[in-house]
Amino acid sequence: MAGDPKLSQMQPQKIGGWDPRHVRHLNTQSAALTRLNKPKNLLIRAFLLPALLVPLWYQPVLGWFWAIALSLAAVAWVWVIPPIGKKTVGAQTWLQKAMLGERMWLNRMFVPVPAPYHKKALALLVVGLIAVGVAIWAAGTNNLPLMLTGGGLAYLAKFASLFVMVKIFEHMKNAHPLYKSWRHVPGNDNSLKAKAS
């Protein structure tokens, strides 16, 4: 899919005086994207919700202080998780495309994405956040059916959003030079020279 010709001619907009070329989080080599752009790390992130809910479920035994502390520790652990497996190059798998599509959607203030994709992604995000909120409240009150319903709905919303993010990636991958460069991660010439010698 070649992308929208109008989008390919658009220049990144400056937001609040920031040039997107100088914003660290737009760099695909940033530590955050290196962690999150790996399928194994995405699967580990999928365990965040149970790790968040289990301490809250056992709060009558643990007490509110330890239940909240353990839940926050689970969130912090997933955020700072180190990359697992070999370094990936470009967008080779469906999950990598979904991760880069999510990156493109988050970058929509600088390079706009088509409105239909944005509306779908936003709707799924809202549904997912409401479902997570319901699951957290249900875990704190030990309401098992409601917790399972909220958790299941949150997973369905996230899974559906991955399909939307892949569509965003396919539509936007050639829409701007910034995104073309995201698919081609440069190699380290020094390491190649060291192996040759």
C-alpha positions, 0 to 999 in steps of 0.5 A, a space after each residue: 500500500 503506497 499511502 496517501 500522496 497528500 500525507 507524503 508531502 506534509 512536513 512534520 509540524 512544530 508543536 509548542 516550539 519542538 521540532 519532531 526531528 529533535 524529539 527523543 521519543 520519535 526515535 525508533 532507537 530510543 530505549 522505550 521503543 527497543 523494549 516495546 517493539 519486541 513480540 516477546 516483550 509484548 507478550 510479557 506486557 499482556 500479563 500486566 493486567 493479571 499482575 495488577 489484579 491479583 494483589 488487589 484480589 488478595 487485599 483482605 489478606 495483604 491489606 490495602 497498602 501492600 495490595 496497592 504497592 504490589 500492583 504498582 510494582 507490577 506496572 513499574 516492572 513492565 515499564 522498565 522491562 529489559 529487551 528480551 531476545 535478539 535485536 529486531 530490524 525494521 518491521 518484519 512480523 505482524 506484531 512489529 508492524 502493530 507496535 510501529 503502527 501504534 507509534 505512528 498513531 501516537 505521533 499523529 500530532 506531527 504527522 496526521 493519520 487518516 481520521 477513520 483509523 484514528 477514531 477506531 483506535 481512540 474508541 478501542 482505547 476508551 473501551 479498554 480503559 473503562 474495562 480495566 477500570 471495571 476489572 480493578 474495581 471488581 478485584 478490589 471488591 472481590 467480584 469475580 464475574 465482573 473482574 473476569 468480564 472487565 479483564 476479558 473485554 480489556 484484552 479483546 479491545 487491545 487485540 482489536 486495536 492491534 489490527 487497527 495499528 497494523 492498518 495504520 502502519 500499512 497506510 502510513 509506512 510510505 506517507 512520510 520520510 520519517 516513517 520510511 526510515 523507521 523500517 530500516 534500522 542501520 547496522 553498526 559498521 564497527 561490529 562488522 569490521 571487528 568480525 571481519 578482522 
